[in-house]
Amino acid sequence: MRGGAVAERAAYGWRPWIGATVRRVRPLAGVVLGVLTAAVESLFLLLAGLVVLAVSPAPAVRRRVGAAMIGYARSLAEGERRRLAVIASEPTPPPVRASGPRVLGYLAARLVPAVLGAVTGGLLVVGAVLAAIVLRSFAAGTLTVADLLLQGLVGAALLTVNLQAMVSVAALDRRLARGLLESSSREALHQRITELAVSRAGVIAAVDAERQRIERDLHDGLQQRLVALGMLLGRARRSGDPDRTRALLAQAHEDAQRAVEELREVAWQVYPAALDHTTLDEVLTMVARRSATPVRISYDVPVRPARPVETVLYFVACEAVTNAAKHARATLVTIEISSRDTEIEMRVRDDGVGGADPYGSGLQGLARRVSAMDGRFDVHSPAGGPTTIRVGVPCA
């Protein structure tokens, strides 16, 4: 037992030294890896320039190719930010939101730390070779102890300068990423104001569209049924035949029940009152029971989210189920809701014919609802299917 305790204390004593060594080696490994990635990025910039130049006579093709190249450049920039985060032991950074020219400018500017990193790395290799030569000469007896000590002092000084230079190159690499890929406070504030202005306009448009839809549902559905109900009651009052009166009253009673059901449906489309008493998964289960298309629900949210979040997810799910039944001719709709960090994610997928227009009024209304919650809304519906709607809403 005593020997095990001593071994454990010895291992624990080595841990701080190992951790400090790893922290010192990380910047060096990051500089070396940065040189390799810069070579790939330089080749990408060269090929991208040649491709864009080749398709320049066709403006439409040039725009599509340019957009694709910016997307690839953004992926490379995100890879660089992840590399820098790992080196600095920082959390994974958010996606790059900088403009295309700034991303391309960052990839071009990375040539500076890459060249400096290659020079400092090459000097380190040369120093290691010279140190090996000195040691070999001392072992062969052609070098005295005094000369060995002198060479060791000079080599240690040069090694310190070289390592400090590599650390400075790593710091320059991080400074370039922050300066070119991250917005300044003023730019971030301006971008946020623009997003809020667009979101507010979208919410107003969504509210107007919702009002028009409710008015249309009331006018074309419930109002017509109430008019017919009044006519039936009028005929029953004027009828002198008791049997016919009973038949008319029975029909009027059925129409009144249908009117109540339609009114309840309209009210549910305005606001799902059931969320006041139960959770989102149970409300969606009710929607699935009323749907003509089978609906499969997966709900993995340990803590119930806020009411506005549930309401937004409810409307998106209902619209997706309705579209799958009416337009996509789907045989199955799958709704998956889960929580990740501080976000609630929902994926609605149907096996229908696809071809949904993400810029249609219905989906755009849902996108505006999600945007008002600072969420993200994505529709992928290729011809032939399947259609997938992904929603992410922030939730503390």
LOPA-868376 format. One line per field, with one value per residue (C-alpha): residue number from 1; residue in three letters; x, y, z. Coordinates in pm, 1 decimal. Layout:
<sites>
num: [NUM,...]
residuo: [ALA,...]
u: [X,...]
v: [Y,...]
w: [Z,...]
</sites>
This chain:
<sites>
num: [1,2,3,4,5,6,7,8,9,10,11,12,13,14,15,16,17,18,19,20,21,22,23,24,25,26,27,28,29,30,31,32,33,34,35,36,37,38,39,40,41,42,43,44,45,46,47,48,49,50,51,52,53,54,55,56,57,58,59,60,61,62,63,64,65,66,67,68,69,70,71,72,73,74,75,76,77,78,79,80,81,82,83,84,85,86,87,88,89,90,91,92,93,94,95,96,97,98,99,100,101,102,103,104,105,106,107,108,109,110,111,112,113,114,115,116,117,118,119,120,121,122,123,124,125,126,127,128,129,130,131,132,133,134,135,136,137,138,139,140,141,142,143,144,145,146,147,148,149,150,151,152,153,154,155,156,157,158,159,160,161,162,163,164,165,166,167,168,169,170,171,172,173,174,175,176,177,178,179,180,181,182,183,184,185,186,187,188,189,190,191,192,193,194,195,196,197,198,199,200,201,202,203,204,205,206,207,208,209,210,211,212,213,214,215,216,217,218,219,220,221,222,223,224,225,226,227,228,229,230,231,232,233,234,235,236,237,238,239,240,241,242,243,244,245,246,247,248,249,250,251,252,253,254,255,256,257,258,259,260,261,262,263,264,265,266,267,268,269,270,271,272,273,274,275,276,277,278,279,280,281,282,283,284,285,286,287,288,289,290,291,292,293,294,295,296,297,298,299,300,301,302,303,304,305,306,307,308,309,310,311,312,313,314,315,316,317,318,319,320,321,322,323,324,325,326,327,328,329,330,331,332,333,334,335,336,337,338,339,340,341,342,343,344,345,346,347,348,349,350,351,352,353,354,355,356,357,358,359,360,361,362,363,364,365,366,367,368,369,370,371,372,373,374,375,376,377,378,379,380,381,382,383,384,385,386,387,388,389,390,391,392,393,394,395,396]
residuo: [MET,ARG,GLY,GLY,ALA,VAL,ALA,GLU,ARG,ALA,ALA,TYR,GLY,TRP,ARG,PRO,TRP,ILE,GLY,ALA,THR,VAL,ARG,ARG,VAL,ARG,PRO,LEU,ALA,GLY,VAL,VAL,LEU,GLY,VAL,LEU,THR,ALA,ALA,VAL,GLU,SER,LEU,PHE,LEU,LEU,LEU,ALA,GLY,LEU,VAL,VAL,LEU,ALA,VAL,SER,PRO,ALA,PRO,ALA,VAL,ARG,ARG,ARG,VAL,GLY,ALA,ALA,MET,ILE,GLY,TYR,ALA,ARG,SER,LEU,ALA,GLU,GLY,GLU,ARG,ARG,ARG,LEU,ALA,VAL,ILE,ALA,SER,GLU,PRO,THR,PRO,PRO,PRO,VAL,ARG,ALA,SER,GLY,PRO,ARG,VAL,LEU,GLY,TYR,LEU,ALA,ALA,ARG,LEU,VAL,PRO,ALA,VAL,LEU,GLY,ALA,VAL,THR,GLY,GLY,LEU,LEU,VAL,VAL,GLY,ALA,VAL,LEU,ALA,ALA,ILE,VAL,LEU,ARG,SER,PHE,ALA,ALA,GLY,THR,LEU,THR,VAL,ALA,ASP,LEU,LEU,LEU,GLN,GLY,LEU,VAL,GLY,ALA,ALA,LEU,LEU,THR,VAL,ASN,LEU,GLN,ALA,MET,VAL,SER,VAL,ALA,ALA,LEU,ASP,ARG,ARG,LEU,ALA,ARG,GLY,LEU,LEU,GLU,SER,SER,SER,ARG,GLU,ALA,LEU,HIS,GLN,ARG,ILE,THR,GLU,LEU,ALA,VAL,SER,ARG,ALA,GLY,VAL,ILE,ALA,ALA,VAL,ASP,ALA,GLU,ARG,GLN,ARG,ILE,GLU,ARG,ASP,LEU,HIS,ASP,GLY,LEU,GLN,GLN,ARG,LEU,VAL,ALA,LEU,GLY,MET,LEU,LEU,GLY,ARG,ALA,ARG,ARG,SER,GLY,ASP,PRO,ASP,ARG,THR,ARG,ALA,LEU,LEU,ALA,GLN,ALA,HIS,GLU,ASP,ALA,GLN,ARG,ALA,VAL,GLU,GLU,LEU,ARG,GLU,VAL,ALA,TRP,GLN,VAL,TYR,PRO,ALA,ALA,LEU,ASP,HIS,THR,THR,LEU,ASP,GLU,VAL,LEU,THR,MET,VAL,ALA,ARG,ARG,SER,ALA,THR,PRO,VAL,ARG,ILE,SER,TYR,ASP,VAL,PRO,VAL,ARG,PRO,ALA,ARG,PRO,VAL,GLU,THR,VAL,LEU,TYR,PHE,VAL,ALA,CYS,GLU,ALA,VAL,THR,ASN,ALA,ALA,LYS,HIS,ALA,ARG,ALA,THR,LEU,VAL,THR,ILE,GLU,ILE,SER,SER,ARG,ASP,THR,GLU,ILE,GLU,MET,ARG,VAL,ARG,ASP,ASP,GLY,VAL,GLY,GLY,ALA,ASP,PRO,TYR,GLY,SER,GLY,LEU,GLN,GLY,LEU,ALA,ARG,ARG,VAL,SER,ALA,MET,ASP,GLY,ARG,PHE,ASP,VAL,HIS,SER,PRO,ALA,GLY,GLY,PRO,THR,THR,ILE,ARG,VAL,GLY,VAL,PRO,CYS,ALA]
u: [0.0,284.9,465.4,142.6,94.7,454.1,409.2,85.4,255.5,542.4,300.5,112.4,439.6,511.5,172.3,243.0,566.4,393.0,115.2,366.1,557.8,240.0,149.8,494.9,489.6,138.8,238.5,529.9,306.2,50.5,309.4,422.0,65.0,-9.5,270.1,116.7,-236.3,-106.9,42.7,-299.6,-468.0,-216.9,-287.4,-662.1,-629.9,-426.0,-672.7,-972.5,-824.1,-759.0,-1110.7,-1278.5,-1062.6,-1157.5,-1532.8,-1518.8,-1676.4,-1997.5,-2131.8,-2393.3,-2141.3,-1887.2,-2130.8,-2209.7,-1844.2,-1750.3,-2014.1,-1886.5,-1526.7,-1622.3,-1799.6,-1485.5,-1274.6,-1506.3,-1462.0,-1083.0,-1104.3,-1320.7,-1062.3,-791.1,-995.9,-1047.1,-671.3,-595.5,-857.6,-704.9,-357.1,-477.7,-696.3,-1003.8,-1358.9,-1465.2,-1532.6,-1865.1,-1900.5,-1726.2,-1965.5,-1716.4,-1781.2,-1631.5,-1359.7,-1246.8,-1225.4,-1020.7,-804.9,-742.8,-632.1,-394.4,-263.2,-187.1,106.9,301.0,292.4,334.7,658.7,785.9,688.8,873.2,1185.3,1182.3,1108.8,1393.7,1632.1,1523.2,1605.7,1942.4,2017.0,1934.2,2168.6,2448.4,2394.8,2425.7,2750.9,2893.2,2808.5,2957.9,3276.1,3302.0,3250.4,3526.3,3761.7,3809.8,3628.0,3734.6,3504.6,3547.4,3453.1,3152.4,3033.3,3079.1,2889.2,2618.4,2572.7,2553.8,2312.7,2089.4,2071.0,1987.7,1730.3,1559.8,1541.5,1413.3,1140.5,1034.3,1015.6,785.1,563.6,546.9,450.5,167.8,50.2,56.2,-151.4,-413.7,-413.8,-480.4,-772.2,-927.8,-872.7,-1002.6,-1259.2,-1416.2,-1621.7,-1525.7,-1766.1,-1891.9,-1942.4,-2107.9,-2343.6,-2429.0,-2489.2,-2707.9,-2914.5,-2962.5,-3069.0,-3318.2,-3462.3,-3506.6,-3650.2,-3898.6,-4013.4,-4047.8,-4254.4,-4489.0,-4528.5,-4588.1,-4854.9,-5031.5,-5020.0,-5155.9,-5440.9,-5528.4,-5526.3,-5750.8,-5990.4,-5998.4,-6060.6,-6341.8,-6499.6,-6472.9,-6533.3,-6698.6,-6904.2,-7051.3,-7139.9,-7309.7,-7510.9,-7623.3,-7706.4,-7925.8,-8105.9,-8171.3,-8313.3,-8531.6,-8670.1,-8732.1,-8922.1,-9142.3,-9207.2,-9548.3,-9445.4,-9313.9,-9105.7,-8944.2,-8880.5,-8702.5,-8490.7,-8395.4,-8308.5,-8094.8,-7909.3,-7871.4,-7729.3,-7469.8,-7374.2,-7339.0,-7100.9,-6896.0,-6887.4,-6755.2,-6485.8,-6384.3,-6375.2,-6153.5,-5921.6,-5893.0,-5822.0,-5549.6,-5390.2,-5383.4,-5240.0,-5211.8,-5392.6,-5303.2,-4945.9,-5082.2,-5157.3,-4920.4,-4581.7,-4490.9,-4450.3,-4801.4,-4948.4,-4769.0,-4902.9,-5254.0,-5160.3,-5029.8,-5358.2,-5555.8,-5315.8,-5408.7,-5038.3,-4868.0,-4640.2,-4355.2,-4231.6,-3899.0,-3869.0,-3549.0,-3556.9,-3490.9,-3595.1,-3910.4,-3821.9,-3988.3,-4341.7,-4242.9,-3991.4,-4252.4,-4500.1,-4257.0,-4166.3,-4535.2,-4622.0,-4327.4,-4420.5,-4788.1,-4709.2,-4464.7,-4718.0,-4989.4,-4762.5,-4654.5,-5017.5,-5144.5,-4858.5,-4582.5,-4799.4,-4587.2,-4649.9,-4455.2,-4349.2,-4074.3,-4036.8,-3720.6,-3672.0,-3359.7,-3156.0,-2791.9,-2609.9,-2830.0,-3035.2,-3344.0,-3316.3,-3603.2,-3586.7,-3902.1,-3859.0,-4112.8,-4069.1,-4276.2,-4199.0,-4005.7,-3977.9,-4097.2,-4029.6,-3834.8,-3937.9,-4309.8,-4537.9,-4592.5,-4228.7,-4122.1,-4373.8,-4222.2,-3872.2,-3975.8,-4122.8,-3796.1,-3586.9,-3781.9,-3646.5,-3287.8,-3312.6,-3207.3,-3441.2,-3330.1,-3530.6,-3383.4,-3632.7,-3481.0,-3706.4,-3805.9,-3767.4,-3722.6,-3806.8,-3620.2,-3682.0,-3424.8,-3490.4,-3265.2,-3399.0,-3185.0,-3308.0,-3137.8]
v: [0.0,236.0,165.5,238.0,567.7,670.0,581.4,781.4,1088.0,1054.4,1038.7,1338.8,1527.4,1467.8,1596.7,1972.6,1928.4,1731.3,1990.5,2276.7,2090.9,2033.7,2403.2,2499.6,2247.1,2338.0,2673.6,2506.1,2229.4,2492.0,2689.7,2377.7,2277.3,2635.3,2621.5,2307.7,2448.8,2774.6,2574.5,2418.4,2758.6,2915.5,2640.2,2696.5,3071.5,3009.5,2755.4,2970.8,3270.3,3065.5,2917.9,3255.2,3402.5,3116.5,3166.5,3546.9,3574.5,3416.2,3642.6,3393.3,3110.3,3347.2,3438.7,3075.2,2973.1,3275.2,3187.2,2827.7,2944.0,3176.9,2885.5,2672.5,2963.8,3005.2,2635.4,2675.0,2981.8,2792.8,2513.8,2767.7,2910.4,2562.2,2497.9,2819.8,2738.8,2396.0,2546.8,2808.4,2555.5,2766.7,2650.4,2593.1,2932.2,3015.1,2992.8,3257.8,3539.7,3769.9,3875.7,3688.1,3946.4,3950.7,3569.7,3565.0,3846.2,3641.8,3338.2,3559.7,3735.5,3398.0,3368.7,3608.6,3394.4,3084.1,3211.6,3329.8,2995.7,2808.7,3022.5,2975.8,2605.6,2568.8,2748.5,2510.9,2210.3,2363.3,2422.3,2061.3,1939.8,2166.5,2043.6,1685.4,1773.3,1937.9,1636.0,1401.4,1607.5,1601.4,1225.2,1188.2,1393.9,1677.4,1923.6,2022.4,2061.7,2438.0,2452.3,2226.6,2455.8,2761.4,2603.3,2492.0,2846.4,2993.8,2721.9,2769.4,3143.4,3090.5,2822.8,3062.4,3331.9,3081.3,2948.8,3301.4,3380.9,3081.2,3193.4,3538.9,3383.6,3194.1,3518.5,3695.2,3411.6,3452.6,3832.2,3801.4,3565.4,3798.0,4109.5,3976.8,3711.0,3862.0,4177.7,4475.8,4596.1,4873.8,4639.6,4379.8,4644.0,4767.7,4411.1,4340.1,4655.5,4552.5,4202.7,4341.4,4583.0,4302.7,4076.0,4342.0,4398.4,4024.0,3990.6,4268.0,4097.9,3761.8,3913.5,4072.3,3744.9,3559.8,3806.3,3765.1,3387.0,3399.6,3634.9,3401.4,3095.4,3271.5,3408.4,3101.6,2841.3,2937.5,3227.7,3017.9,2741.2,2985.7,3130.5,2780.4,2710.9,3020.9,2914.4,2569.7,2716.3,2951.9,2662.4,2464.5,2755.7,2800.5,2430.6,2301.1,1937.5,1813.8,1535.7,1773.2,2021.3,1754.3,1655.3,2017.4,2071.9,1757.7,1877.4,2221.4,2058.3,1870.5,2189.7,2373.1,2103.4,2130.9,2509.4,2466.7,2230.0,2475.8,2758.8,2546.3,2476.4,2847.5,2922.1,2654.5,2808.9,3145.5,3008.2,2648.9,2686.3,2327.8,2444.9,2619.3,2280.9,2029.0,1995.4,2037.4,1667.0,1590.2,1875.3,1749.2,1402.4,1551.8,1706.1,1368.7,1198.8,1447.8,1426.9,1225.6,1138.7,921.2,1127.0,987.9,1208.0,1193.4,1434.0,1453.3,1778.2,1717.8,2069.1,2226.6,2533.8,2872.8,2915.7,3132.7,2868.1,2593.6,2807.1,2868.0,2499.3,2408.0,2632.1,2506.1,2143.6,2200.5,2381.4,2108.0,1832.9,2019.5,2075.1,1710.6,1597.5,1851.5,1897.7,1641.3,1325.4,1191.0,859.8,943.7,1258.8,1242.2,1514.5,1510.2,1763.7,1770.7,2012.5,2101.5,2337.6,2650.9,2570.0,2365.7,2190.0,2047.3,1848.3,1772.1,1527.6,1378.7,1117.2,1308.2,1431.9,1738.4,2054.5,2286.4,2653.0,2798.3,3146.5,3070.4,3266.1,2979.6,2887.9,3251.0,3321.2,3041.6,3172.0,3513.4,3359.9,3176.3,3482.4,3686.7,3446.0,3484.5,3134.0,2968.1,2816.5,2596.1,2411.8,2140.5,2003.7,1872.3,1750.0,1393.4,1447.2,1417.3,1751.0,1841.5,2148.0,2229.6,2482.3,2599.3,2835.6,2973.1,2864.8,2932.3]
w: [0.0,90.5,-239.8,-433.7,-250.6,-324.6,-692.7,-704.8,-546.8,-792.6,-1086.5,-951.2,-921.3,-1289.7,-1404.5,-1372.9,-1564.8,-1838.4,-1860.7,-1884.9,-2156.5,-2358.2,-2328.7,-2461.9,-2746.5,-2868.6,-3025.0,-3203.5,-3338.7,-3434.5,-3633.8,-3819.4,-3895.7,-3999.8,-4257.4,-4409.8,-4416.5,-4566.7,-4853.8,-4918.1,-4896.7,-5137.0,-5387.6,-5340.2,-5400.2,-5714.2,-5854.3,-5756.1,-5935.3,-6249.1,-6247.9,-6198.1,-6473.3,-6705.4,-6656.3,-6656.2,-7006.0,-6866.4,-6585.8,-6461.6,-6437.1,-6281.4,-6004.7,-5926.9,-5932.3,-5720.2,-5461.5,-5449.0,-5408.7,-5124.3,-4955.5,-4978.7,-4855.9,-4559.2,-4474.5,-4485.3,-4261.4,-4011.5,-4010.0,-3929.0,-3642.2,-3499.7,-3525.1,-3339.3,-3074.7,-3010.5,-2979.9,-2731.6,-2540.4,-2617.5,-2693.7,-3054.0,-3214.6,-3382.5,-3762.7,-3969.9,-4060.8,-4232.3,-4590.0,-4882.7,-4960.0,-4595.2,-4587.7,-4907.8,-4768.9,-4454.3,-4651.7,-4851.8,-4538.9,-4380.0,-4618.6,-4392.3,-4071.3,-4286.2,-4441.8,-4101.9,-3950.3,-4225.5,-4168.1,-3789.6,-3825.9,-4073.6,-3835.4,-3558.8,-3777.7,-3871.5,-3502.7,-3420.9,-3696.8,-3572.0,-3215.1,-3337.4,-3518.4,-3205.1,-2990.6,-3246.3,-3257.5,-2878.7,-2874.8,-3134.6,-2916.8,-3165.7,-2937.2,-2585.9,-2288.1,-2292.3,-2660.3,-2590.6,-2311.9,-2531.4,-2818.1,-2574.1,-2440.1,-2790.8,-2902.0,-2596.0,-2661.6,-3028.1,-2935.6,-2692.3,-2958.4,-3212.5,-2982.1,-2892.5,-3262.8,-3318.6,-3030.6,-3189.1,-3523.5,-3351.4,-3187.5,-3527.5,-3672.8,-3400.6,-3440.5,-3814.0,-3752.7,-3496.5,-3704.8,-4037.4,-3941.6,-3631.3,-3655.6,-3446.2,-3178.7,-3406.5,-3701.6,-3480.4,-3340.4,-3688.9,-3809.3,-3507.8,-3568.5,-3931.1,-3828.2,-3576.8,-3833.8,-4085.7,-3817.6,-3706.3,-4065.0,-4108.0,-3790.4,-3906.4,-4243.7,-4074.4,-3846.4,-4145.2,-4337.9,-4034.9,-4001.5,-4368.2,-4332.5,-4024.8,-4203.5,-4503.2,-4285.1,-4100.3,-4417.4,-4637.8,-4370.0,-4045.9,-4181.2,-4460.3,-4218.5,-3981.9,-4271.8,-4367.8,-4002.3,-3988.2,-4304.0,-4158.9,-3838.3,-4043.2,-4244.4,-3927.1,-3772.5,-4082.5,-4129.4,-4022.4,-4037.0,-3697.5,-3858.0,-4104.1,-3823.5,-3617.5,-3919.6,-3986.6,-3619.7,-3618.1,-3926.8,-3766.8,-3454.6,-3664.1,-3848.8,-3517.4,-3394.4,-3715.0,-3672.3,-3317.4,-3447.5,-3718.2,-3465.6,-3241.3,-3535.8,-3614.3,-3249.0,-3241.8,-3549.1,-3373.0,-3047.4,-2919.4,-2587.8,-2494.9,-2428.3,-2119.0,-1964.8,-2123.8,-2295.7,-2660.3,-2731.8,-2604.9,-2811.3,-3121.4,-3044.7,-3067.3,-3402.3,-3521.0,-3431.6,-3641.3,-3936.2,-4243.8,-4285.5,-4022.7,-3798.0,-3587.9,-3300.6,-3114.9,-2820.2,-2615.4,-2415.7,-2044.7,-1934.5,-2074.2,-2284.2,-2259.2,-2393.3,-2693.2,-2801.1,-2780.3,-2973.8,-3259.3,-3281.7,-3273.7,-3568.8,-3773.0,-3707.4,-3790.4,-4114.7,-4215.3,-4143.6,-4335.3,-4636.8,-4635.9,-4643.9,-4899.3,-5143.4,-5091.4,-5099.1,-4814.3,-4640.5,-4323.5,-4141.4,-3878.1,-3614.0,-3402.1,-3122.6,-2906.1,-2696.9,-2759.0,-2524.9,-2517.5,-2826.3,-2904.4,-3240.4,-3443.6,-3766.0,-3964.8,-4251.3,-4490.8,-4764.6,-5018.6,-5369.0,-5253.1,-5457.1,-5177.5,-5245.3,-4949.0,-5063.8,-5061.0,-4832.6,-4587.7,-4533.3,-4536.4,-4260.9,-4054.6,-4125.1,-3997.4,-3682.2,-3613.2,-3699.4,-3446.6,-3180.9,-3309.5,-3446.4,-3768.7,-4028.8,-4318.2,-4583.6,-4806.1,-5056.8,-5380.4,-5659.8,-5581.4,-5207.0,-4926.2,-4768.6,-4450.7,-4234.8,-3967.4,-3694.5,-3413.1,-3146.2,-2860.8,-2520.7,-2189.9]
</sites>
